[in-house]
Amino acid sequence: MQDKVTNVLIVGVGGQGTLLTSRIIAQVAVQMGYDVKVSEIHGMAQRGGSVVSQVRYGKRVYSPIISKGEADIILAFEKIEAARWLDYLKPDGMVIINNERVNPLPVMSGKVKYPDEIHEKIASLLPRTVIVDATDIAVRCGNVRAANVVLVGMLSEAIGIPAEEMEKAITEIVPAKALEVNLQAFKEGCKLLN
Amino acid sequence: MKKLLIGNDAIARGAYEAGVTVATAYPGTPSTEIVSSIAQFPGVYAEWAPNEKVAMEVGVGASIAGARTLVAMKHVGVNVAADPLYTFSYTGVNGGLVIISADDPGMHSSQNEQDNRGYGRFAKLPVIEPSDSQEALDYTKLAFDISEQFDTPVMLRLTMRLCHSQTMVETGDKQEVELKPYKKDAAKYVMLPGFARGRHVEVEKRMLKLQEYAETTPLNRMEINDTKLGIITSGVPYQYVKEAFPEASVLKLGLVNPLPKELIKSFAARVEKLVVVEELEPVIEEQVKAMGIDVIGKEQFTLLGEYSAEYLKQKLNGENGAEGFGLEKEVPARPPLLCAGCPHRGVFHVLRKMHLIVAGDIGCYTLGAISPLEGMDTCVCMGASIGTAMGIEKARGAEYAAKTVAVIGDSTFVHSGITGLVDVVYNGGTSTVMILDNDTTAMTGHQDHPATGFTITKQPTKKLDLEKLVRAIGVEHIRVVDPLRIDELEAVLKEELARREPSVIICKRPCVLLDTTPKPTREIYVDTEKCTGCKLCIRVGCTGVSFIDDEKKAQINPGCIACGLCEQVCKFNAIKEVGVQEDAGQSN
C-alpha cells in the first residue's frame, strides 16, 4: 500500500452524476484497504450549478478536501468545468475531459460566449490532458447517463486500478437495472487509454 | 468491516445504536439526511415536523416520556427551535435528548453562517463537535449518555463538511435501552417562575459538573508532538490542522462547551506558540484569552467561511499555494438555476413583467431572484415573505400594497408562513400572497410535508388542505392557478392586487423532478422561418431553450419538457409543437 495520498477531483454540472462517480471511486479504494475520504456537495448547488466531488485515499487521510495544486487527476464531465477547477491539479497531474458542452445561464441568455476551444487551451498548458467523447460512447453502450463511467474506466487505467476491482465497485454502487450498460461503458473507457 | 458513511448517516447509525426510538426534524441542508436515514431503521419512530420548533417540542415530550430522542435541524432551524430549547435546558431530560445543529460555514446552501456553538454558552448546554464520520457515530452515542448523566439536552454541532463527507466508519451493535419510567414532576417540568427559579439553580450546578467532566472526558485529548507549535482546535478544522501541520502538538476538543480550563492551561504551558484554529466565531479563542493565556486566533484567521489545510499553511507559515493557470477567470460562471419546466419560472416571469415588489422566501424559488428572472426584492428567513409584505404595506400605504406580493412555497408556508397570514387578516392588511404549491419540499431533496398527504416513510396520511386552511384564517379571496399558464396568472394577479382585501393565489403544479409528475407527452421546436431572434424566450432563463449566436435564432435543447412557457412568451408563433398542423394554433 502506498503511503502517499491519491487525490481525485470530479467536476461537472449538477445532475451529471458526479456524486455517483465519486462513490464508485471511493468504493474501489475501500475494497483495496485504503483510508478514504469523500467530500460532496448537496442542496442548492445541485440545481444545475458547478459541482465538485473530491475523493482522497491512502494509508491515512486527514482533510476531506483537496488543496490547490494537489489533485493527481481531474475527471471533468464538461469542458468549462475542467478549466474552472484546473488550478487544483498537480503540475504533472492528468485531466480527463469529456468533450461535452453544457451552456451555463450567462451563455444561454447570450450575455457571454461559451469558450468552445477551452479544452484545447488546457491541452496546450498540460501535457497530460485527455479529451474524450464519452457521451457518444455512452450512447453507443445504451445510455447517455453512463458517460461518467466511461471516464471512470479511463481513470482506472491511468492510476492502475485492476479492472476487476473497479467492476466490483461499480456492481456495488450502480443500481442493478443500469449495471450492464455501465459495465460496458467502463470497458470502453478502459480501452481508450490502453 | 469498516464502511464509508457521510457524517449524517453515521449520526443516524449512532442514534440507532444508542437506542433512540423517537427522531424528528424539519428538512434543511446540510442536516436533512440524518432523520431520513434513521427512518430506515427498525423500531425508530421518525417524522418530518412542520417546523423546527414543533420538532423540538415533540422531542421534549418524547424525552420527558422516557425515550431517547434525536432532534435534527440546520443552524438557522435552531433559531426557530430556540424558545423550547432554552427552557428545556432548565427542565432537563428524562430519556436522553440530543439536538443536532448542522451549521454551514461558507453558506453552501444557507442565508447566513451563524456559529451555533454560541447557543451552548447562551442556553447552557454541553456542545459536542465531531471531526469525521467515526466520531459522529461514537460521539452521538456518548452524547445520549452525557444527556442522561447530567440531566441536560446535548447539542451536537456539525458543519456541512462533516455532514456531507464520507469517511470510514466501524459500526457497533444496537444497545437495548428501556424507556425510562414516566413520573409526574411539576417542579421539574412545569416552568412556572417559582419552579423555574429552582431549576436555574440546578442548571448552574450542572454546568460546574460538566466543567469538571470536560477535564477528563475522552472527547478532549492532547496529541503532544513537536512543542514549538501547539494548536487548539475542534471539528473538521482538526483534520485541516493534521494535514497542514503533522508535526505540531494539538489539543483536540470534542466537547466545546464548557471548555476544559485546566487542560487548556496545561497544554498552553507545554508549547511555545499557541494557536486556536476554529472556523467562524472566536468561541474558544475568547475564552482562552479570558483565562489570561496568550493565543493567536482571529487576528490571523478569517471570521468568514470554511478553512482548509491550504489556507492554514498560508496563514501560519506564509506558504503561497500552487500558482495555477488562472483559467477559471476565463470561463463563464455557472450559478444554480431552476430546472427546465420548473413551475416557479412561470411565476417569476410574470412578476418581472408586472414590475412588482416581491417579498420572497426560502426554497428553490429563491433562485427567481437571479438573472435573467430577477423577480425578487427580499428574502430573509423561512416564512418571512408574508410579514415582510405586510410591513411594506404598513410603511408605505395601500398604494404600495397594490404592487407588492409575497411569494412562499407550500412547505415553507406550513413551516412558518401561516402566522404571517393571520397577521395580515387580523390587522387589516391587503397583501396578495402567492403560495407556490409544488407538492414537495424540493430544495432539500423532495421531502414530504403536511400538505403532500404522505409521511416520511411515504405512508398516506391526512392531507393538509391549504385552500381550506387559508379560508379558515379569514382570507376570502382564494384563487388556484397553473403557474405555467402565464396569461391567466397575470390576469388573476391584476385582479387580486387591485382588491383592497387580503388574497391568496395558490400556484399549483408539481415539481418536475417528482417521480409522480407526469412525463411530457409532446415535443416542441423552433420554426426558424418565423423566429426573429428577439430573445424573448431566452429571457425566461430556461435550460430548455438557448440562442444560437451565428444564426441569430433560438433553439430547443435536449432536456426540454415542453412546459409551454417559451411558446406562450413568443410573439411570432415560432415555437411549435412537433406534429401539430400550422393552423391548429397554440394549445396554450
Chai-1 contact restraints between the chains, C-beta under 6 A:
chainA,res_idxA,chainB,res_idxB,connection_type,confidence,min_distance_angstrom,max_distance_angstrom,comment,restraint_id
A,A26,B,L4,contact,1.0,0.0,6.0,A-B,restraint_1
A,V30,B,L4,contact,1.0,0.0,6.0,A-B,restraint_2
A,K37,B,T167,contact,1.0,0.0,6.0,A-B,restraint_3
A,V38,B,Q166,contact,1.0,0.0,6.0,A-B,restraint_4
A,S39,B,S165,contact,1.0,0.0,6.0,A-B,restraint_5
A,E40,B,H164,contact,1.0,0.0,6.0,A-B,restraint_6
A,H42,B,T29,contact,1.0,0.0,6.0,A-B,restraint_7
A,H42,B,H164,contact,1.0,0.0,6.0,A-B,restraint_8
A,G43,B,T29,contact,1.0,0.0,6.0,A-B,restraint_9
A,G43,B,S109,contact,1.0,0.0,6.0,A-B,restraint_10
A,M44,B,S109,contact,1.0,0.0,6.0,A-B,restraint_11
A,M44,B,P336,contact,1.0,0.0,6.0,A-B,restraint_12
A,A45,B,P336,contact,1.0,0.0,6.0,A-B,restraint_13
A,R47,B,P336,contact,1.0,0.0,6.0,A-B,restraint_14
A,G48,B,P336,contact,1.0,0.0,6.0,A-B,restraint_15
A,G48,B,L337,contact,1.0,0.0,6.0,A-B,restraint_16
A,G49,B,R334,contact,1.0,0.0,6.0,A-B,restraint_17
A,G49,B,P335,contact,1.0,0.0,6.0,A-B,restraint_18
A,G49,B,P336,contact,1.0,0.0,6.0,A-B,restraint_19
A,S50,B,R334,contact,1.0,0.0,6.0,A-B,restraint_20
A,Y62,B,Q239,contact,1.0,0.0,6.0,A-B,restraint_21
A,Y62,B,K242,contact,1.0,0.0,6.0,A-B,restraint_22
A,Y62,B,E243,contact,1.0,0.0,6.0,A-B,restraint_23
A,S63,B,Q239,contact,1.0,0.0,6.0,A-B,restraint_24
A,S63,B,Y240,contact,1.0,0.0,6.0,A-B,restraint_25
A,S63,B,E243,contact,1.0,0.0,6.0,A-B,restraint_26
A,S63,B,A309,contact,1.0,0.0,6.0,A-B,restraint_27
A,P64,B,S165,contact,1.0,0.0,6.0,A-B,restraint_28
A,I65,B,S308,contact,1.0,0.0,6.0,A-B,restraint_29
A,S67,B,A309,contact,1.0,0.0,6.0,A-B,restraint_30
A,S67,B,E310,contact,1.0,0.0,6.0,A-B,restraint_31
A,K68,B,G321,contact,1.0,0.0,6.0,A-B,restraint_32
A,K68,B,A322,contact,1.0,0.0,6.0,A-B,restraint_33
A,G69,B,A322,contact,1.0,0.0,6.0,A-B,restraint_34
A,I80,B,V331,contact,1.0,0.0,6.0,A-B,restraint_35
A,A83,B,L327,contact,1.0,0.0,6.0,A-B,restraint_36
A,A83,B,V331,contact,1.0,0.0,6.0,A-B,restraint_37
A,R84,B,E328,contact,1.0,0.0,6.0,A-B,restraint_38
A,R84,B,V331,contact,1.0,0.0,6.0,A-B,restraint_39
A,L86,B,F325,contact,1.0,0.0,6.0,A-B,restraint_40
A,L86,B,L327,contact,1.0,0.0,6.0,A-B,restraint_41
A,D87,B,G324,contact,1.0,0.0,6.0,A-B,restraint_42
A,N103,B,S546,contact,1.0,0.0,6.0,A-B,restraint_43
A,P104,B,P332,contact,1.0,0.0,6.0,A-B,restraint_44
A,P104,B,R334,contact,1.0,0.0,6.0,A-B,restraint_45
A,L105,B,L337,contact,1.0,0.0,6.0,A-B,restraint_46
A,P106,B,P332,contact,1.0,0.0,6.0,A-B,restraint_47
A,V107,B,P332,contact,1.0,0.0,6.0,A-B,restraint_48
A,M108,B,S546,contact,1.0,0.0,6.0,A-B,restraint_49
A,S109,B,P372,contact,1.0,0.0,6.0,A-B,restraint_50
A,S109,B,I538,contact,1.0,0.0,6.0,A-B,restraint_51
A,G110,B,F547,contact,1.0,0.0,6.0,A-B,restraint_52
A,V112,B,P332,contact,1.0,0.0,6.0,A-B,restraint_53
A,L125,B,F325,contact,1.0,0.0,6.0,A-B,restraint_54
